[in-house]
Amino acid sequence: MPKMKTKSAAKKRFRVRPGGTVKRGQAFKRHILTKKTTKNKRQLRGTTSVHESNMGQMSQMLPGRGI
């Protein structure tokens, strides 16, 4: 059997935390920022966790990472 490969796009965008949750960056803050409010852009700072309903997809994209 061949080795299971990690998706290259996923390893660039996600980090697995020690507890098994996955850290991701916020979406909707790259462009078209003039029509977004200052409050909205401020709340999009930082990182957040991947939702539990998407963890099955994450474990397929990042095999062997302890998810």
C-alpha positions in Angstrom: 0.0 0.0 0.0 1.3 3.5 -0.8 1.6 6.1 1.9 -1.3 8.4 2.6 -0.4 11.9 1.5 -1.3 15.2 3.2 -3.1 17.7 1.0 -0.6 20.5 0.2 -3.2 23.2 0.5 -4.4 22.0 3.9 -0.9 21.9 5.4 -0.4 25.5 4.4 -3.7 26.7 5.9 -4.3 24.6 9.0 -2.4 23.7 12.2 -3.3 20.9 14.5 -3.3 22.0 18.2 -2.2 19.6 20.9 -5.8 19.0 22.1 -6.8 17.7 18.6 -8.6 20.9 17.4 -7.5 22.5 14.2 -6.6 26.2 14.0 -7.5 28.2 10.9 -7.3 31.8 9.7 -10.4 34.0 9.3 -12.0 34.3 5.9 -13.4 37.5 4.3 -10.5 39.9 5.2 -8.4 39.9 2.1 -10.0 42.3 -0.4 -13.1 44.5 -0.9 -12.5 45.9 2.6 -13.9 49.4 1.9 -17.6 48.3 2.2 -16.9 46.4 5.4 -17.3 48.2 8.7 -14.3 48.8 11.0 -16.0 46.7 13.7 -16.4 43.8 11.2 -12.7 44.0 10.1 -11.5 44.2 13.7 -13.5 41.1 14.6 -12.0 39.2 11.7 -8.5 39.5 13.2 -6.7 36.5 14.6 -7.4 32.8 14.3 -10.3 30.5 15.1 -11.0 26.8 15.3 -12.4 24.5 12.6 -16.0 23.6 13.4 -16.8 20.1 14.7 -18.9 19.3 11.7 -15.9 19.7 9.4 -13.4 17.7 11.4 -14.1 14.6 9.3 -12.9 16.4 6.2 -9.9 17.7 8.1 -8.9 14.2 9.2 -9.0 13.1 5.5 -6.9 16.1 4.4 -4.4 15.8 7.2 -3.8 12.1 7.9 -1.5 11.0 10.6 -1.7 14.3 12.4 -3.6 13.0 15.5 -7.0 14.3 14.6 
